[in-house]
Amino acid sequence: MTDIKMEDRLKVLISEEEVNKKIQELGEQISKDYAGKEIHLICVLKGGVFVTTELAKRLTVPVSFDFMAVSSYGDETVSSGRVKIIKDLDDSIEGKDVLIVEDIIDSGNTLRYLLDMLNSRKPNSLKLCTLLDKPERRVTDVEVDYVGFQIPDKFVIGYGLDYAQKYRNLPYIGVIE
């Protein structure tokens, strides 16, 4: 796919308006579920930053943040299956109500690894929120607590999702055809 004009092959899968509406709905549900508590959001970089910041703005409960960077893709369009921690958390999550925020869950390998690792750090609770879910690609069992959209098995870009570090800044979810 290198040296191909991607713009000529992009199609909107989920519009900016649909994404904003869904994040608002997720924020309302999460705020209701965490009423009286503080949520410690863990943004999975780089793709999760768009979802995390937009979600945080819509939460009505106290929020704290931390960031992790992990990779199982590199510059490929298919997960390698090997998870590499590029940046770990800055602070302890022991005793905190933690919500991992992801842009997309595909095979589930990365999230299974993260959930197991973070559970060992003794949070009070640990839940998972994703903007996009590809359940038909799942090879590892992962319970997702908050899902924005279930999408077909297509390679998507935009709203934090990239192809070789490009197209993250698109305000919608696009598919490469």
C-alpha positions, 0 to 999 in steps of 0.5 A: 500500500505504499506510494498509493494516494490514500485520499483517492481510496478513502470512504467515510464509515462513521461521520464526525457527527456520529462519532461525537454523538456516540462519545456523548452517549458513552460519557453519560453512561460512564458518568452514571455508572461511576456516580460518586466515584473518581475515574482514573482514565488510562489512555492507550496511545497514540490512537486513544488520545482523541477518544480519551480527551473527547470522552473526558470532556463529557464526564461529570465525575472527577477524572484523573489521567495516565497514559500508556503506549503499546504496540502490536502493529508497527507500520503494518495493517495486521497485528503482529500478536506481540505486545511491546510496552513503549511507555508505562504508567507514571503513577500507581493505580492501586485502589483506583477505579480505572477505565482503559480507553482505546480507539479500537479492539481487534484481535484482543491480544493487546488488551488481554495483555494490558488487562492482565498486567494492570489487574496485577497492580491491584486497582479497585476496579478495571473496565474497558472502553473502546470507540470501535470494536471488531468482534469478528477478528477477536482471537482472545477473550476480552470483555469490553464494558463500553463500546461505541461502534461495532464495525466490520473487518476493514482497515480503518483510519481517522479519529486517532487511527492511523496507517503508518502514522498518517491520517490520525487527524481525520475527524471521522472514521474512514475505510481504505478501499 
